[in-house]
Amino acid sequence: MDGQLQRQALSAAENAIEALGRADAVGARMAVATAVERDQVGAFTRLADAVYLAASQLEAGEPISEAAWDQLADAVGPGPLQGLVEQSRN
């Protein structure tokens, strides 16, 4: 496993979540694609699905639903990324 690539994947995952908090669907999709590409352990596969769902809501001109935010929180599991999801939600 390449630790540097995994750190880059984590940083990209953070960027995706932050982009959703700014209602930036394109930025979120680009960042999560980078996260998945650099992920060495499969940690961000579920996050990608959740980001795509939330981004599609934004692209439809709707706010991100509570259910989509919950899916994002579930996808990252407990820890710092879940805190970032909660921070970005509000």
The first five atom37 places (N, CA, C, CB, O) and aatype in JSON, in Angstrom:
{
  "aatype": [12, 3, 7, 5, 10, 5, 1, 5, 0, 10, 15, 0, 0, 6, 2, 0, 9, 6, 0, 10, 7, 1, 0, 3, 0, 19, 7, 0, 1, 12, 0, 19, 0, 16, 0, 19, 6, 1, 3, 5, 19, 7, 0, 13, 16, 1, 10, 0, 3, 0, 19, 18, 10, 0, 0, 15, 5, 10, 6, 0, 7, 6, 14, 9, 15, 6, 0, 0, 17, 3, 5, 10, 0, 3, 0, 19, 7, 14, 7, 14, 10, 5, 7, 10, 19, 6, 5, 15, 1, 2],
  "atom_mask": [
    [1, 1, 1, 1, 1],
    [1, 1, 1, 1, 1],
    [1, 1, 1, 0, 1],
    [1, 1, 1, 1, 1],
    [1, 1, 1, 1, 1],
    [1, 1, 1, 1, 1],
    [1, 1, 1, 1, 1],
    [1, 1, 1, 1, 1],
    [1, 1, 1, 1, 1],
    [1, 1, 1, 1, 1],
    [1, 1, 1, 1, 1],
    [1, 1, 1, 1, 1],
    [1, 1, 1, 1, 1],
    [1, 1, 1, 1, 1],
    [1, 1, 1, 1, 1],
    [1, 1, 1, 1, 1],
    [1, 1, 1, 1, 1],
    [1, 1, 1, 1, 1],
    [1, 1, 1, 1, 1],
    [1, 1, 1, 1, 1],
    [1, 1, 1, 0, 1],
    [1, 1, 1, 1, 1],
    [1, 1, 1, 1, 1],
    [1, 1, 1, 1, 1],
    [1, 1, 1, 1, 1],
    [1, 1, 1, 1, 1],
    [1, 1, 1, 0, 1],
    [1, 1, 1, 1, 1],
    [1, 1, 1, 1, 1],
    [1, 1, 1, 1, 1],
    [1, 1, 1, 1, 1],
    [1, 1, 1, 1, 1],
    [1, 1, 1, 1, 1],
    [1, 1, 1, 1, 1],
    [1, 1, 1, 1, 1],
    [1, 1, 1, 1, 1],
    [1, 1, 1, 1, 1],
    [1, 1, 1, 1, 1],
    [1, 1, 1, 1, 1],
    [1, 1, 1, 1, 1],
    [1, 1, 1, 1, 1],
    [1, 1, 1, 0, 1],
    [1, 1, 1, 1, 1],
    [1, 1, 1, 1, 1],
    [1, 1, 1, 1, 1],
    [1, 1, 1, 1, 1],
    [1, 1, 1, 1, 1],
    [1, 1, 1, 1, 1],
    [1, 1, 1, 1, 1],
    [1, 1, 1, 1, 1],
    [1, 1, 1, 1, 1],
    [1, 1, 1, 1, 1],
    [1, 1, 1, 1, 1],
    [1, 1, 1, 1, 1],
    [1, 1, 1, 1, 1],
    [1, 1, 1, 1, 1],
    [1, 1, 1, 1, 1],
    [1, 1, 1, 1, 1],
    [1, 1, 1, 1, 1],
    [1, 1, 1, 1, 1],
    [1, 1, 1, 0, 1],
    [1, 1, 1, 1, 1],
    [1, 1, 1, 1, 1],
    [1, 1, 1, 1, 1],
    [1, 1, 1, 1, 1],
    [1, 1, 1, 1, 1],
    [1, 1, 1, 1, 1],
    [1, 1, 1, 1, 1],
    [1, 1, 1, 1, 1],
    [1, 1, 1, 1, 1],
    [1, 1, 1, 1, 1],
    [1, 1, 1, 1, 1],
    [1, 1, 1, 1, 1],
    [1, 1, 1, 1, 1],
    [1, 1, 1, 1, 1],
    [1, 1, 1, 1, 1],
    [1, 1, 1, 0, 1],
    [1, 1, 1, 1, 1],
    [1, 1, 1, 0, 1],
    [1, 1, 1, 1, 1],
    [1, 1, 1, 1, 1],
    [1, 1, 1, 1, 1],
    [1, 1, 1, 0, 1],
    [1, 1, 1, 1, 1],
    [1, 1, 1, 1, 1],
    [1, 1, 1, 1, 1],
    [1, 1, 1, 1, 1],
    [1, 1, 1, 1, 1],
    [1, 1, 1, 1, 1],
    [1, 1, 1, 1, 1]
  ],
  "atom_positions": [
    [[0.84, -1.18, 0.0], [0.0, 0.0, 0.0], [0.88, 1.24, 0.0], [-0.96, 0.0, 1.22], [1.9, 1.29, 0.7]],
    [[0.49, 2.22, -0.78], [1.2, 3.48, -0.86], [0.53, 4.48, 0.09], [1.22, 4.03, -2.33], [-0.57, 4.95, -0.18]],
    [[1.19, 4.77, 1.19], [0.62, 5.66, 2.2], [0.35, 7.06, 1.68], [0.0, 0.0, 0.0], [-0.62, 7.7, 2.08]],
    [[1.21, 7.52, 0.78], [1.01, 8.87, 0.23], [-0.27, 8.92, -0.61], [2.24, 9.29, -0.62], [-1.02, 9.89, -0.53]],
    [[-0.5, 7.9, -1.42], [-1.73, 7.86, -2.21], [-2.96, 7.81, -1.31], [-1.72, 6.66, -3.16], [-3.97, 8.45, -1.6]],
    [[-2.88, 7.06, -0.22], [-4.02, 6.97, 0.68], [-4.28, 8.3, 1.36], [-3.78, 5.88, 1.73], [-5.44, 8.67, 1.56]],
    [[-3.23, 9.04, 1.71], [-3.41, 10.37, 2.29], [-4.05, 11.31, 1.27], [-2.06, 10.95, 2.78], [-4.9, 12.14, 1.63]],
    [[-3.65, 11.19, 0.02], [-4.25, 12.0, -1.04], [-5.73, 11.63, -1.23], [-3.48, 11.81, -2.37], [-6.56, 12.51, -1.47]],
    [[-6.04, 10.36, -1.11], [-7.43, 9.92, -1.21], [-8.26, 10.51, -0.07], [-7.52, 8.37, -1.17], [-9.38, 10.97, -0.3]],
    [[-7.72, 10.51, 1.13], [-8.42, 11.08, 2.28], [-8.65, 12.57, 2.08], [-7.63, 10.83, 3.57], [-9.74, 13.08, 2.33]],
    [[-7.63, 13.27, 1.62], [-7.75, 14.71, 1.37], [-8.82, 14.98, 0.31], [-6.4, 15.3, 0.94], [-9.6, 15.92, 0.45]],
    [[-8.85, 14.18, -0.73], [-9.85, 14.35, -1.78], [-11.25, 14.06, -1.24], [-9.54, 13.44, -2.97], [-12.2, 14.74, -1.62]],
    [[-11.38, 13.07, -0.37], [-12.68, 12.76, 0.24], [-13.16, 13.95, 1.07], [-12.59, 11.49, 1.12], [-14.33, 14.32, 1.03]],
    [[-12.24, 14.55, 1.83], [-12.58, 15.75, 2.6], [-13.04, 16.86, 1.67], [-11.37, 16.21, 3.43], [-14.03, 17.54, 1.96]],
    [[-12.33, 17.05, 0.56], [-12.7, 18.09, -0.4], [-14.09, 17.84, -0.99], [-11.67, 18.16, -1.52], [-14.84, 18.79, -1.21]],
    [[-14.43, 16.59, -1.23], [-15.75, 16.25, -1.77], [-16.85, 16.64, -0.79], [-15.84, 14.75, -2.1], [-17.86, 17.22, -1.17]],
    [[-16.65, 16.31, 0.47], [-17.65, 16.63, 1.5], [-17.78, 18.14, 1.65], [-17.26, 15.98, 2.85], [-18.89, 18.66, 1.73]],
    [[-16.65, 18.83, 1.68], [-16.69, 20.29, 1.8], [-17.38, 20.93, 0.6], [-15.28, 20.85, 1.94], [-18.11, 21.91, 0.75]],
    [[-17.15, 20.39, -0.6], [-17.79, 20.91, -1.81], [-19.31, 20.77, -1.71], [-17.27, 20.18, -3.06], [-20.04, 21.67, -2.11]],
    [[-19.78, 19.65, -1.18], [-21.22, 19.5, -1.01], [-21.76, 20.54, -0.04], [-21.55, 18.08, -0.51], [-22.85, 21.06, -0.23]],
    [[-21.01, 20.83, 0.99], [-21.42, 21.86, 1.95], [-21.55, 23.23, 1.31], [0.0, 0.0, 0.0], [-22.31, 24.07, 1.78]],
    [[-20.79, 23.45, 0.24], [-20.86, 24.72, -0.5], [-21.84, 24.63, -1.67], [-19.48, 25.11, -1.03], [-21.97, 25.58, -2.44]],
    [[-22.54, 23.5, -1.79], [-23.47, 23.23, -2.89], [-22.75, 23.21, -4.24], [-24.58, 24.28, -2.91], [-23.31, 23.65, -5.25]],
    [[-21.53, 22.71, -4.26], [-20.72, 22.61, -5.47], [-20.72, 21.16, -5.95], [-19.26, 23.11, -5.22], [-19.85, 20.37, -5.59]],
    [[-21.71, 20.83, -6.77], [-21.88, 19.45, -7.23], [-20.7, 19.0, -8.09], [-23.17, 19.3, -8.0], [-20.21, 17.88, -7.94]],
    [[-20.25, 19.86, -8.99], [-19.16, 19.5, -9.89], [-17.87, 19.26, -9.09], [-18.93, 20.6, -10.95], [-17.18, 18.27, -9.32]],
    [[-17.57, 20.16, -8.17], [-16.37, 19.99, -7.34], [-16.43, 18.73, -6.5], [0.0, 0.0, 0.0], [-15.42, 18.06, -6.32]],
    [[-17.61, 18.41, -5.98], [-17.78, 17.21, -5.17], [-17.54, 15.95, -6.01], [-19.18, 17.17, -4.53], [-16.86, 15.02, -5.56]],
    [[-18.1, 15.92, -7.21], [-17.92, 14.76, -8.09], [-16.45, 14.59, -8.47], [-18.79, 14.9, -9.36], [-15.92, 13.48, -8.47]],
    [[-15.79, 15.7, -8.81], [-14.38, 15.61, -9.19], [-13.52, 15.14, -8.02], [-13.88, 16.98, -9.68], [-12.64, 14.29, -8.2]],
    [[-13.78, 15.67, -6.83], [-12.98, 15.3, -5.66], [-13.19, 13.84, -5.28], [-13.33, 16.2, -4.48], [-12.23, 13.14, -4.96]],
    [[-14.43, 13.37, -5.32], [-14.66, 11.98, -4.92], [-14.09, 11.03, -5.97], [-16.16, 11.71, -4.72], [-13.67, 9.92, -5.63]],
    [[-14.08, 11.43, -7.23], [-13.45, 10.6, -8.26], [-11.96, 10.43, -7.97], [-13.65, 11.2, -9.66], [-11.4, 9.35, -8.14]],
    [[-11.32, 11.51, -7.54], [-9.91, 11.45, -7.16], [-9.72, 10.55, -5.94], [-9.36, 12.86, -6.87], [-8.78, 9.76, -5.89]],
    [[-10.62, 10.68, -4.97], [-10.53, 9.85, -3.76], [-10.59, 8.37, -4.12], [-11.66, 10.2, -2.78], [-9.79, 7.57, -3.61]],
    [[-11.51, 8.0, -4.97], [-11.67, 6.59, -5.35], [-10.46, 6.12, -6.15], [-12.97, 6.39, -6.16], [-9.98, 5.0, -5.96]],
    [[-9.97, 6.97, -7.04], [-8.82, 6.61, -7.87], [-7.57, 6.34, -7.04], [-8.54, 7.71, -8.88], [-6.8, 5.44, -7.35]],
    [[-7.37, 7.13, -5.99], [-6.14, 7.01, -5.19], [-6.3, 6.11, -3.98], [-5.7, 8.37, -4.74], [-5.31, 5.78, -3.33]],
    [[-7.51, 5.71, -3.68], [-7.81, 4.87, -2.53], [-7.16, 3.49, -2.71], [-9.34, 4.73, -2.33], [-7.44, 2.79, -3.68]],
    [[-6.32, 3.12, -1.78], [-5.6, 1.85, -1.83], [-6.31, 0.72, -1.1], [-4.23, 2.03, -1.27], [-5.93, -0.45, -1.25]],
    [[-7.32, 1.05, -0.3], [-7.94, 0.02, 0.55], [-9.46, -0.08, 0.38], [-7.63, 0.31, 1.99], [-10.12, -0.8, 1.13]],
    [[-10.02, 0.63, -0.58], [-11.46, 0.57, -0.81], [-12.29, 1.29, 0.23], [0.0, 0.0, 0.0], [-13.45, 0.95, 0.44]],
    [[-11.7, 2.28, 0.88], [-12.39, 2.97, 1.96], [-13.45, 3.96, 1.47], [-11.4, 3.7, 2.8], [-14.33, 4.34, 2.24]],
    [[-13.37, 4.37, 0.21], [-14.24, 5.46, -0.23], [-15.26, 5.07, -1.3], [-13.4, 6.58, -0.75], [-15.84, 5.94, -1.94]],
    [[-15.47, 3.8, -1.5], [-16.43, 3.34, -2.5], [-17.85, 3.77, -2.13], [-16.36, 1.81, -2.65], [-18.58, 4.3, -2.96]],
    [[-18.24, 3.54, -0.9], [-19.58, 3.93, -0.45], [-19.74, 5.44, -0.44], [-19.87, 3.37, 0.95], [-20.82, 5.96, -0.71]],
    [[-18.66, 6.15, -0.14], [-18.72, 7.61, -0.15], [-19.02, 8.11, -1.55], [-17.4, 8.22, 0.36], [-19.8, 9.06, -1.71]],
    [[-18.43, 7.5, -2.56], [-18.67, 7.93, -3.94], [-20.15, 7.84, -4.27], [-17.84, 7.08, -4.92], [-20.71, 8.76, -4.86]],
    [[-20.78, 6.74, -3.92], [-22.22, 6.59, -4.18], [-23.02, 7.68, -3.5], [-22.71, 5.21, -3.72], [-23.94, 8.25, -4.09]],
    [[-22.68, 7.98, -2.25], [-23.4, 8.99, -1.49], [-23.16, 10.4, -2.07], [-22.96, 8.94, -0.02], [-24.08, 11.21, -2.12]],
    [[-21.93, 10.67, -2.49], [-21.63, 11.97, -3.08], [-22.4, 12.14, -4.38], [-20.11, 12.13, -3.33], [-22.96, 13.21, -4.64]],
    [[-22.44, 11.1, -5.21], [-23.17, 11.2, -6.48], [-24.66, 11.44, -6.24], [-22.97, 9.91, -7.32], [-25.28, 12.2, -6.98]],
    [[-25.23, 10.82, -5.23], [-26.63, 11.05, -4.9], [-26.85, 12.51, -4.5], [-27.09, 10.11, -3.77], [-27.75, 13.17, -5.02]],
    [[-26.04, 13.01, -3.59], [-26.19, 14.39, -3.13], [-25.95, 15.38, -4.26], [-25.22, 14.67, -1.97], [-26.66, 16.37, -4.39]],
    [[-24.94, 15.11, -5.09], [-24.64, 16.0, -6.21], [-25.79, 16.03, -7.2], [-23.34, 15.56, -6.91], [-26.1, 17.08, -7.77]],
    [[-26.43, 14.89, -7.42], [-27.55, 14.86, -8.36], [-28.72, 15.69, -7.84], [-28.0, 13.41, -8.61], [-29.45, 16.3, -8.63]],
    [[-28.9, 15.72, -6.54], [-29.95, 16.56, -5.97], [-29.63, 18.04, -6.21], [-30.1, 16.28, -4.45], [-30.51, 18.82, -6.59]],
    [[-28.37, 18.42, -6.0], [-27.97, 19.8, -6.25], [-28.15, 20.17, -7.72], [-26.52, 20.02, -5.83], [-28.63, 21.26, -8.04]],
    [[-27.78, 19.26, -8.6], [-27.89, 19.54, -10.04], [-29.34, 19.65, -10.48], [-27.19, 18.45, -10.85], [-29.64, 20.3, -11.49]],
    [[-30.24, 19.04, -9.75], [-31.67, 19.14, -10.04], [-32.26, 20.41, -9.44], [-32.42, 17.91, -9.51], [-33.47, 20.64, -9.53]],
    [[-31.41, 21.23, -8.84], [-31.88, 22.49, -8.25], [-32.5, 22.33, -6.88], [0.0, 0.0, 0.0], [-33.19, 23.24, -6.4]],
    [[-32.27, 21.2, -6.25], [-32.82, 20.92, -4.93], [-31.71, 20.98, -3.88], [-33.52, 19.53, -4.91], [-30.54, 20.77, -4.21]],
    [[-32.06, 21.26, -2.64], [-31.06, 21.14, -1.58], [-30.76, 19.66, -1.32], [-31.54, 21.84, -0.28], [-31.55, 18.79, -1.67]],
    [[-29.64, 19.41, -0.71], [-29.31, 18.03, -0.33], [-30.27, 17.61, 0.78], [-27.81, 17.9, 0.14], [-30.4, 18.29, 1.8]],
    [[-30.93, 16.49, 0.58], [-31.91, 16.01, 1.56], [-31.24, 15.5, 2.82], [-32.78, 14.91, 0.94], [-30.05, 15.15, 2.82]],
    [[-32.0, 15.46, 3.88], [-31.49, 14.9, 5.13], [-31.08, 13.44, 4.93], [-32.54, 15.02, 6.26], [-30.09, 12.99, 5.5]],
    [[-31.86, 12.71, 4.13], [-31.54, 11.3, 3.87], [-30.19, 11.18, 3.17], [-32.64, 10.64, 3.03], [-29.42, 10.27, 3.46]],
    [[-29.91, 12.08, 2.24], [-28.62, 12.04, 1.53], [-27.47, 12.38, 2.48], [-28.64, 13.02, 0.33], [-26.41, 11.77, 2.43]],
    [[-27.69, 13.37, 3.36], [-26.65, 13.68, 4.35], [-26.42, 12.49, 5.27], [-27.04, 14.93, 5.19], [-25.28, 12.17, 5.61]],
    [[-27.51, 11.82, 5.66], [-27.38, 10.62, 6.5], [-26.6, 9.53, 5.78], [-28.77, 10.09, 6.91], [-25.78, 8.85, 6.4]],
    [[-26.85, 9.37, 4.47], [-26.12, 8.37, 3.7], [-24.63, 8.72, 3.65], [-26.7, 8.25, 2.27], [-23.77, 7.84, 3.73]],
    [[-24.33, 10.01, 3.51], [-22.93, 10.44, 3.53], [-22.28, 10.09, 4.87], [-22.82, 11.95, 3.27], [-21.17, 9.55, 4.9]],
    [[-22.97, 10.39, 5.96], [-22.43, 10.1, 7.29], [-22.23, 8.6, 7.48], [-23.37, 10.65, 8.37], [-21.21, 8.19, 8.04]],
    [[-23.17, 7.8, 7.03], [-23.04, 6.35, 7.13], [-21.88, 5.84, 6.28], [-24.35, 5.67, 6.7], [-21.17, 4.92, 6.68]],
    [[-21.7, 6.45, 5.1], [-20.66, 5.99, 4.17], [-19.26, 6.18, 4.74], [-20.78, 6.73, 2.84], [-18.37, 5.36, 4.49]],
    [[-19.05, 7.24, 5.5], [-17.7, 7.49, 6.04], [-17.5, 6.81, 7.39], [-17.45, 8.98, 6.18], [-16.36, 6.62, 7.82]],
    [[-18.58, 6.45, 8.07], [-18.46, 5.8, 9.37], [-18.0, 6.78, 10.44], [0.0, 0.0, 0.0], [-17.78, 7.96, 10.16]],
    [[-17.84, 6.28, 11.66], [-17.43, 7.15, 12.76], [-16.01, 7.67, 12.56], [-17.54, 6.4, 14.1], [-15.15, 6.97, 12.03]],
    [[-15.79, 8.89, 12.99], [-14.44, 9.45, 12.89], [-14.47, 10.87, 12.34], [0.0, 0.0, 0.0], [-15.52, 11.49, 12.26]],
    [[-13.3, 11.37, 11.98], [-13.18, 12.77, 11.56], [-14.02, 13.1, 10.32], [-11.74, 13.08, 11.28], [-14.57, 14.2, 10.23]],
    [[-14.12, 12.19, 9.36], [-14.92, 12.49, 8.17], [-16.4, 12.62, 8.51], [-14.72, 11.4, 7.11], [-17.11, 13.42, 7.9]],
    [[-16.87, 11.85, 9.48], [-18.27, 11.97, 9.88], [-18.51, 13.34, 10.52], [-18.67, 10.82, 10.86], [-19.55, 13.96, 10.32]],
    [[-17.54, 13.81, 11.28], [-17.64, 15.15, 11.85], [-17.68, 16.21, 10.77], [0.0, 0.0, 0.0], [-18.4, 17.2, 10.89]],
    [[-16.91, 16.01, 9.71], [-16.9, 16.95, 8.59], [-18.25, 16.93, 7.87], [-15.77, 16.61, 7.61], [-18.73, 17.97, 7.44]],
    [[-18.85, 15.76, 7.74], [-20.19, 15.66, 7.13], [-21.16, 16.48, 7.97], [-20.66, 14.17, 7.02], [-21.93, 17.27, 7.43]],
    [[-21.13, 16.29, 9.27], [-22.07, 17.02, 10.15], [-21.83, 18.52, 10.08], [-21.93, 16.54, 11.6], [-22.78, 19.3, 10.09]],
    [[-20.58, 18.93, 10.03], [-20.23, 20.35, 9.93], [-20.72, 20.91, 8.59], [-18.69, 20.55, 10.08], [-21.26, 22.02, 8.55]],
    [[-20.54, 20.18, 7.52], [-20.92, 20.64, 6.18], [-22.43, 20.66, 6.01], [-20.3, 19.75, 5.12], [-22.97, 21.46, 5.25]],
    [[-23.1, 19.79, 6.72], [-24.57, 19.71, 6.66], [-25.19, 20.99, 7.19], [-25.1, 18.51, 7.46], [-26.23, 21.44, 6.69]],
    [[-24.58, 21.58, 8.18], [-25.15, 22.76, 8.85], [-24.63, 24.01, 8.31], [-24.89, 22.73, 10.3], [-25.0, 25.09, 8.76]]
  ]
}
